[in-house]
Amino acid sequence: MSVPTRTLNDGRTIPGIGFGTYPLTGEDGTAAIVSAIEVGYRLLDTAVNYENEREVGEAIRRSGIPRDELFVTSKLPGRHHGYDDAVASVHGSLERLGLDHLDLHLIHWPNPSVDRYAEAWRALVDLREQGLVRSIGVSNFTEAHLERIIAESGVTPAVNQLELHPYFPQRPMREVHERLGIQTESWSPLGKRQAPFEEAPVAAAAEKYGVTPGQVILRWQVQLGSIPIPKSATPERQRANLDVFAFDLTSDEVDAITALGRPDGRLFGGDPDTHEEM
């Protein structure tokens, strides 16, 4: 399938939908990632803390797809926020993946009580200058976190990957991203165990367009301007999740799905001001 691309603020292009690899590990995990590549995914999303970078690298080699056709993302864990630790962490990711560069590297969480995320950001800026990372970004950053690293480095992240799904549509942060020129990515884009497949706006659109509720939600993500990162180990579902570019929701349908948002819509207590992962 042909997947449209988006242009990042550094001029590089990124596929408009990606494949999330957590928690795919071991031989079954490798096989699932190979399947995703064969189906047509070109954006692969992993992280040090997923403990599957080796599987992602092996899947890339098994797929036979040329490296320059793939867009590989990994993420820096909280325990590596020191400058030297961040540099070593990226080298470790490249070694486990068996690659000579990453297309995108993100700071996984800001971990504000540790207060070294700006130091980690400076390391990513320097690694980009060295060519080891082509684009750099963050994940789970608030407006205040973003403004700090931009002010201290003069470099705006290309991407901020957030929890974003119909029960938590992140309208304020999407507006921040639009103002700053940052691309939004969505983790848990379907809402995992809370997926609103039976909610009226989702179910009605699925029936109208002859698609699945999951496809409706991913299409909603795309029309919001976000890049969703769904995960599935099943080839049929992988294919369905990718096949969301042949229909359009109306603006009223997009608004109705967005209106499902709840004040307590997070999947867990993942408030970036308080939740931390090392």
N, C-alpha and C positions, 0 to 999 in steps of 0.2 A: 504494500500500500504506500501511496505517496503522502508524506506528512509535510505540511507547510512549516516554514521556519519563521523565527522572529529575529530581529536584529538587536543586539545588546548595545549598551552605551559605549562599548569599546570598539564597535564596528564589526564584531564577529557575529556569526549567525548560530542559532541554536534550534534544534527541532521543537516543534510546537507541542509535543507530548513526549513523556519519557517513561522509562520502565524502572520502577522501584525494586531493589533487590533484597531488601530486608524482609524476612529473616532467612533467605535462601542460602543454605550452607551445604557442604559435602557434595557427593556425586549427584544427588537429586537436585540440589541447588544449581550446580553447574549445568545440568541438563535443562532445567527450567529457563536459565538465562540464555543458553544456546537457542532454545525454542523461541524466546522473545525476539532474538536477533533475526532468526529465520522468518518470523512472522512479519518483521519490518521495523521494529524499534531500532533507533539509532542513538538515542540518548539513554545512557545507562547511569543509574544513580546508586552509589555505594557510600561507605564511610568506614573509617578506622573502627568505630565502635560496632559496626555490623559484623565484623570479624569474617568477612567473605570477600575481601579484595582478591585473594588468590583465586577463588572460584570465578569471579568476574573476569580476571585476566585469562584464565584457562578457557572460559566460554568464548572470549573474543578470538583466541587462537583457533579453537575448534570450529568456529563459525565460518572461517575463511573469508570474512568480509574485510576489505582493506581498512587499515587503521584510520586513514584519513576520512573514511565515511562514517566513523563513529565519534560520538561526543561523550566522553567519559568524565563523570563527576565523582569526587570523593570529598570527605569532610574531616576537619581537624577536631580532635576531641579536647575536652576541657583540660585534661592533664598535660596537654602540649601547648598551652598558651604562651609560655615564655618564648622569647624570640628564637633562641638557639633550639629549643625544643620543637618549635613550629617548623623550623627549617628541616630538622632531622625527621620530623613526622612526615613531611611531604616526600622526602627521599625514601622513607620506609614504605609509604603507599605506592610509590612508583616501582620499588623493588618487588613488593608483593603482587602488584598488577602485571609486572613484566613489561612496563611501558617506559618510553623515554620522556613523555610529557603527559600532563593532565589537561583536558580541555577546560575544566572548571574545578576550582577548589574552594570550599566553603568553610567558614568557622561554624561548627555545628550548633553551639549554644554560646551566648555571651558570658554566662557564669559571672554576674556582676559582683558577687561578694568576693571573688578572687581578684577581680579588677585587673586582668591582664589581656583582655580581648583587644585593646588598642595595640598592644605590643605584638600580639599574634597577627593583627592586620598589617602592621608594618613589615612583618616577615613575608606575608603573602605578596605585598606590593613588590618587594625585592625579588622574590622568586619569579614573579611575572616578568620582571625586567630581565631575568636570566633565561627566560624561555622554558623553564620547567613546568610552569602553569600558564596556560594561554589567557584564561579569564579568571577573575577572582570575585568572590562574593561571600555572603553570610547566610545564616539560617537562624530563624527565631529571634531576630533583632527587632527591638522597638524603635520608634522614631528617635528617642533620645540616644540609644546606642548608635544608630546610623549617623546622626548629626555629629556625635563625638569623633568617630573614626574619620569622617569626611573632613572635619575641621582640623584634626591633628595630622592628617596625611595628604590632604588635597586630592584624594582619590575616592571616587564614589563606587561602591560595590556594583557589579553588573547585575547581580541577582540577590534577592532575599527569599529564601525558601521558608514558608510558613505553614502551620496547620490551617487549612482552608477547605471547607466543605459547606453544604447548605445550612447546617445548624450553626456554623461559625464562619460567616462569609467575609470577615475581616475588611469591612468597608473602609474604616479609618486608615488602616495600613495600606490598603490599595491606593487610596488617595495620596498618601505620603509617597509611595513608590512612583506614582504618576508625576508628582511634582518634582521629584529628584531624578527621574529618568532611570529608575531601577526596575528590572523585570521581576514580576512576582512568579514564584513557583509554589505549587501546592503539594504538601505531604498529606497522606491519608485523604486524598481528594474525594473519595466516596463516603467517608465517614465511618469506615470499618464496621464494627458491630452495631453502630447506631445509624447505618446507612438508611436514608429516608426513602426507600424504594416505594413505600406504600402511601406516602404523602400525596395529596390530591394533585398538586401542580406537576409532580414528577410522573405519577401514574398516567395522568391525562395526556401529557406530552408523549410518553412512550407509546400509548395506544394510537395517538394521532399520527405519529411518524413511523410506526411499525418498527420500533427499536426497543431495546431493553431499558429499564429504569437507570441502570448504570451508564449506558450510553448517553442518556439525557443529562445526567449529572456531569459527565465529562464534557459534553458539549456546552453546558452552562459554564463550566470552568474556562473553556476556550473563549467563549464569547465575553466573559469578564475580562479577558486579556491575560489570564494566568496560564502557566504551563503545568498541567497536572502530571503527577508521577504515580500512576496506579501500579499495583503489584498483583500478579497472579502467577501461580505455577502451572495453570491449565492452558494449553495452547488455544482452545476454543475461546476462553475468556480473554486471553491475551489479545487475540485477533479482534474480538468485539470491542475491547477497550481502546484499541487503536483506530477502529473504524467509526470515527465521530466527525468526519469532515464532509459527509455527503448530505447533510441536512442542516437547517438553521432553525433555531428557536426564535420566536418573535420577541420583541422587547418586553411585552407584557408577560410572556412566559419566563423570561430571564428574571424579571422583577419579582414574579410570584415565587420562584424558587429561592431567590435571595431573601424574601420576606419570611422564610422558614427559620431564619437566624434567631438564636436564643442568647440571652445574657450569659447563661451558663453552658454554652454550647461546646466548650472544649471537651475533647475525648478523655482527658485526665487533667490534673492540675498543672498544665504546661505553660503557666504564665512566665515569660522570659525574665521578669523582674525578680521572680522567686524560685522558679524551677531551675535546677542546675544538674548537668551531667558531666562527669569527669571521664 
